[in-house]
């Protein structure tokens, strides 16, 4: 009934929904938000790779490399901002940040 590609696409859809729910629901912890964004990006990468293999085209693999470099840069910058925030505030919750931006 299902081919291997359908299983992979179903898996990527499930991973994408899990990452999206993690970003939307978990608004208190910055690290969990970053992890959810990484799950989103990795599900898209898996989808690109699977469709690239299925269509016998190298373009999907090139997009995977670009998305992985952007994800690595996003993680490095995000973790450095979290470190600075922890040093300044003593906490990594998003509540003090949201209060600061609501005043602006």
Protein Blocks (a to p, Z undefined) as FASTA:
>chain_A
ZZfklmmmmmmmmmmmmmmmmmmmmmmbmklmmmmmmmmmmmmmmmmmmmmmmnopaklm
mmmmmmmmmmmmmmmmmmmmmmmmmmmnopacfklmmmmmmmZZ
